[in-house]
Amino acid sequence: VFVGLQPFLYMVPVVYTASATGSFGLDLPLWAFFVLSVTVTTTAVSAYVYSINRVGVAILGVSSFSVLKAFLANWTEDLNAPFERLFELFSQESEIQVSVLSFRNNKGIVKAIMIVPAFHPGPFKNIGSSGLPYLIQKAVEDKFENCTVMVPHGLSGHNLDLATQGENQLVLERTLKLTEVSRFGADATPFLHIKRNGASVGCQVFNGCALLTLTLAPETMEDLPPELNHAIINAAKESRLSTAIAIDAHNSINGPFKVDEAVKPLEEAALASLEKASKLKRAEFQAGVARVTPEGFGLREGLGPGGIAVLVVKTGDHMVAYVTIDGNNMITGLREKILAALAEIGIGGGEVFTTDTHMVNAVILNARGYHPVGEAIDHDILIGYVKRAAMSAIEDLE
């Protein structure tokens, strides 16, 4: 319609004005010229559109302009349904692992829950599972009064993005059922930290379940494959642990990431930490948790609505902190600054995670399409919020 409408709307006032002023008469050659012009324009543009659509059909099975229109609907009006209808055509069913680690006090009140899903938040903005980490956080916190929920990134890539909001709802419903944890225990090992060829893995065992934190910081850290998660769980069971929960810390970005080169040292460090942790003496522990939501920062600065949550675990005289920031990766070096700042208040280890939320993606125009945590936020201000949450968590220890 547009192809034909534009030249027609141009032709009408020109012909009318020319006729009214007597500049020329509408003789047969002139009519032929206008008819030929519209025909050539329509044919040329139609051929151009057809040639572009063929590319989309060859690659995806749908026309290129269907994808473009869906993208523009989201970019300009925040409409996610057009894109998600396309994703449904391309998607396939898969089983998604969601791991839940809950902490309750001696009164039986659940005070903290760490949920590590093996789906991937994405692809961007409000489409698919982009905001699912926060949706999980909010749904579980609504269920448990006075409970702080953390949703760090599991081991998965964009091939495990959820296609639609309907699929998100299925995950939410099942995750809410998983939070009805019945297997509680009062013992934990101290936190240990092992490095192998640039890979850094932290490990702490709670009631026979190993919690592992994986990072390559200060080198670039991106999505890790689910196969690594399977290898870690199998190794945990071989070490006579009940299972393992592995977290992709997703906390350093500075250039390209070569996943094939990253997996081997991470696996070596993870398996070594499991073997060592399984032999450590277990004892009663204390846990405290707190959350802060920084003011003045939002999606455009790379910070999601989940804010910053800190879980502090104390075994004996040693305290560690698990810091979860609702963002997509982190500027290289910020993780080390945060851990150094926590050491100033007596926290001797732990790790910093991001949720890998993709709510922050495609909301700004820059090379990445988003700001990693710390790129658009003053580091001292951000660290101040983390320390505030950590000190509140220390006061909450029980």
N, C-alpha and C positions, 0 to 999 in steps of 0.2 A: 504493500500500500504506500509506504513512504517513498519508495523508488519512483513510483508514478506520480505521487502527489506533489513532490517538490518541483519538478519541471512544469507541471500543470499550473500550480499556483504562481509560478514565475511568468508563464506565458499569458495568462488571462489579463493582468493589468497592463502588460506591455502592448498586447494587441488592442486592448480597449483604448489606451491612451493614444496610440498611433492612429487608430481609426478616427477617434474624436477630433484629433488635430489635423486630420487629412494628410498625414505624412506619407501614407501609402494605403493601398487598397488590398483587401483580402482576396487576392486572385489565387488561381489554382497552384502556381509554383510555390507561393508562400505557405498555403495549407500543406502542400506536399513536404515542404521543408520542416514544418512543425511536427507533422506526423512522423517523418523520418527521424527527427531529433529525439522525440520521446521513445520511439522504437529502439533506436541505437542505444540510448541511455539505459533503458530498462534491460535490454539484452546484455549489455556490457556488465552492469552491476549484478544482474542475476548470475551471469557466468562467473563473476568474481566471488560471489557468495557461495555458489555451488562448489567452486574449487577449494575454498577454505573448509566448507562443511565436509568435503570428502576426506580431509585429513583427520578430523575428529571421528568420522565413521570408521576409518581404517584402524585407528588406534583404540578407540573406546567403544565403538558401536553406536555412538550418538553424534549428532552434528556438532561442529565446533561452536556454532552460534548458540546452541542450547546451553553449553557450558558457560559461554560469555554472558548470556542473559541471566543465568543463575548467579554468577559471580557479581554482576552489577546490581542485581536485586539485593544481595547481601551487603555489598560495599556501600550502596547509597541509602538503603532502607532497612538494613538489619534483618531482612527476611531470610530465614534459613531453610524453609520448606522446599524451594526450588532446587537448591543444591542437594539436599538430603534425598529428594526423589531420585536424583541421578545416582547418588551413592548406593541407594538400595539396589539399583540395577547391577552395580559392579561388585557388591559385597558378597561375602560368603559366611556361612555359620562357623563359629569356632567356640571352643570352650575357653573361658577366661578364668584364671586363677586369681582369687582375692584372699590375701592373708590378713588375719586380725590378731593383734596382740593387745590385750586389755590389762589395765592395772586397777585394782580396787584396794580400798583400805580395810582395816580390821573390822570396820562396821559393815562391810559388805557393799559399800558405795563405790560404783565404778567412777573413777576420777579422770582417767586418761585412756584413750584408745588410739593405737597406731594402726592404720589401715594401709596396706601396701598392695595395690592392684596391679595385675600384669597386663591390663589394657594400656593403650597409649592415649593421652589427651591430645585431641587434634581433630581436624587439621588447623583451623584458625577461628578466631573470634567466637561466634556463638553457634558454630556448625559442628555437628557430630558430638564427640566427647571432649571438645575443647575445654569446657568448664566443669567437667565431671568431678575432678578432685574437690572443688569447692562445694558442689552439690552433695557429694558424699559427706563432707565435713558438716554441712548444715543439717542434713537429714538425721545424722547420728546424734549430733548435739541437741537437736530438737527432741530426740527420743530419750536421751539420758540427761537429766537435769544436772547442772554444775559439772559437766564433763568436757574436757578439752580433747578435740579430735585432730590428729595429724594424718595427712595423706601424702607421704613422700612418693617418689617415682619408683615404680617397679621396673623389672628388666623387660623392655618391649620397645618396638619401633612403630613407625607410622602405618605399617601394614596391619596393626592392631588398633587403629582408630575405630571407634564405634560409628555406625553409619547415620543413625537418627536419634532423635530425642526419645522415641519409643524404646530403642535399645538401651539408652541411658536409664530409663525407668526400670527395665528388667534388672540391670545391675544394681540399682539403688534398692530395689525390693529384696533381692537376694542378700545384699550386703547387710541390710538391717537385720535379717534373720541370723547372719553369721555373727553379729555382735552379741548374740545370746550365749556368751562364752561360759562354759561350765568347768573347764579344767584350769583351776587356779592352783598356784603353789607359792610358797613363801621364800624360795631360795633363788639366788643368782650368783653368777661368777663375777669376778672383777672384769672390767673392760680391758681387752688387749688389742694391740695395734701392730700389724705386720706389714712390711714393705717388700716388694719384689719388682725390680727393674722398672721403677716408676709407678707401679701400682701400689695403692694404699688401701688396706682392708682393716676395718675395726670389727671386733666380734665380742658379743656378750651373750651368755646363755641364761635364759629365764625359764625355770621350770622345765628344763630339758629341751627348750626351743632356742636355737641359735639365731640371734639377730645380727646380720652382717651389713656393714656399710662399705660400699665400693666407690672408689674415686681414683682419678689419675692426676688430680690437682698437684702442681700448678699447670700441668699440660691440659689440653682441651679434653673435655669429658662430654660425650654425647650418648645417644641411645645404645643400650647393650642388648644383645640378642637373648630371647627366651631360653635358647639351648644352654647358655651359661647358668641360668637359674636352675634348670633340671640337673645339671652336673653338681651344683652346690647342694641341692636337696638330697641327692643320692649319696654324696660324700658325708653329709650330716648323719644320715641313717647308718652308714657304714661305721661312723664314729660313735654309734649307740646313742645318738640324740634322737628325739622324736621327729624333728623336722628342722628346717631353716627358713628364715625370711630374709631375702637379699634385697637391699635397697641400692638403686642407682642414684648416687648422691647428686649427680647432675649439677655440679657446682663449680665448673671452670670452663670458660670458652675463650679461646684465643687462637683462631686459625682453624685449619682443616682437621678432621678427625678420621683416623684410619682404624675402623672397628676390628679388622682382622689382626692388626698388630696389638690391639688393646686387650683382646680376650685372653690370650695365653698368660701374660703376667698377672692379670686379675684372678684368673682361675687358680694359678699356682699360689698366690697369696691367700685366697679364700680357703683353699683346701688345707694349707698350712695352719691357718688360724683356727679352723674347725678341729683339726687334730690336737692342737695345743689347748684350745678352750675346753674340749671334752675331758681333759685331765685335770683341769683346775678345780680347786676346792670351792664348793658352793656354800653360801651363807645367807642369812637374812639380809634384806636390803631395804632401803628407803627410796621413795619416789615422790617427786613434786613436779607440778606442771603449771604453766601460765601462758597466756596469749596476750599480745598487744597488736593493735591495728594502727599503724602509722598514719598520722593526719597529714593531709596535703599531697599525698601520693596516690596514684591510681594506675589504671591499665596503661595509660600513655607513658608512664614512667617505668613500666615493667613490673608493677606490683599488683597482684590479684586481691580480691576481697577477703581472702583467708588470712591475710596478715602474717604475723610471725608467732609461732608456737615453740615453746622450749620445754622439753622433758628433762629433768635432772634426776639422775640415779646415783645413790650413794651406797657404796659397799665398803664397810669398815670406815676408814678415814678418807677414802678416795671418792671424789665426785666427778662425774662426766655429764655432758649435756648433749642431747639430740635436738638440734635446731632445725625447724622446718619453716621455710619461707615460701609463700605462695607466689611463685614466679617461674619464668622459663630460663633456666640456667643462670650463671653468675659470672660477672667479670673476673678474670684471672687475678688472683692475689687477695680478693676480698675474703675468701674463706679463711685464709691464714690470718688476716687481720682480726676476724671475728674470734677465732680460737685463741689468739693472743690476748684479746680483750677479756675473754672469759677466764683465762688463767689469772688475770689480775684480781678476780673476785673468788679465787680458790677452786675453780673448776679445771681439773687437770687433764682433760681429754674429751673425746666425743667427736661429733661430726656435724657438718652443716649441709642440709638438703634443700633442694627446691622441688616443688610439686610438678614442674614441667607444664604448668597450666598453659594452654594456648588461647586463653581469653585475651592475652596481651598481644597476640599476633594479628597482623593486618589492621591495626588501628592507627599506625603512624606510617609515614613514608621515609624509610631509610634503607640501607643496604640489606639489613636482615628482615625488615618488616616489623621489628619489635626491639625493645630494650631489654637485654639481660639485667638481672638484679645488680644494681651498683653502677650501671652505665649512665643513668639519668638521675640518680639519687646520691646526694652527698654521703660519702662513706662514714664520716664521723656521726652524722645524724642517724644513719641506719644502725650502726654499731651501738649507739646509745639506746635505741629501742630494744635491740637484742639483749643488752646488759640489763635493762629494766625488767624484761620478761624473765631473764635468768635469775635475777635476785628475788623476784616474786616466787619463782619455782623453788628456790632454796628455802624461802620462808614457808612454803607449802609442804616440805618434806615430812613424810610420815611412813 
